[in-house]
Amino acid sequence: MWERHIRDGVFHSAVDPVLEAGLCTVWWDDRTSAGGIFVTGGGIAEFVRPTSATAGPG
């Protein structure tokens, strides 16, 4: 994961060459989902992580 510092804050980027296209879960920790994102093959996907974990299982 790469960290980029810009005027509006810090952004993180990652490249995963083995990630399959489809709906992916972004995890807050090992038990809690932070949300989902749809990944397309060869495309760029963007996810805005919430500021805190949501209650309940993911």
C-alpha positions in Angstrom: 0.0 0.0 0.0 1.3 3.5 -0.9 0.5 6.6 1.1 0.2 9.9 -0.8 0.1 13.2 1.1 -1.8 15.9 -0.7 -3.4 19.2 0.2 -6.7 17.6 1.3 -5.2 14.9 3.4 -3.6 11.5 3.0 -4.7 9.0 0.3 -3.7 5.3 0.1 -3.3 3.3 -3.1 -2.9 -0.4 -3.6 -2.4 -2.7 -6.6 -3.4 -6.3 -6.3 -2.6 -8.3 -9.5 -4.5 -11.4 -8.3 -7.7 -9.7 -7.2 -10.6 -11.0 -9.2 -13.3 -8.8 -10.7 -16.5 -8.6 -8.8 -17.9 -7.3 -5.5 -15.2 -7.1 -2.8 -15.5 -6.5 0.9 -13.2 -3.9 2.5 -12.5 -4.9 6.1 -12.2 -2.5 9.0 -10.6 -5.3 11.0 -10.7 -9.1 11.0 -14.4 -9.2 11.9 -16.0 -5.9 10.8 -16.8 -4.8 7.2 -16.1 -1.2 6.3 -18.2 -1.6 3.1 -18.1 -3.1 -0.3 -16.7 -2.1 -3.7 -17.2 -3.4 -7.2 -13.9 -4.1 -8.9 -13.6 -4.5 -12.7 -10.8 -6.3 -14.5 -8.0 -3.8 -15.3 -9.9 -0.9 -13.9 -9.5 1.5 -11.1 -11.8 1.3 -8.1 -12.2 3.9 -5.4 -13.4 3.4 -1.8 -13.8 6.1 0.9 -13.2 4.4 4.2 -15.6 5.5 6.9 -14.1 7.4 9.9 -15.2 4.6 12.3 -16.3 1.0 12.2 -19.9 0.3 11.8 -21.8 -1.7 14.3 -22.6 -5.3 13.5 -21.1 -8.0 11.3 -20.1 -7.3 7.8 
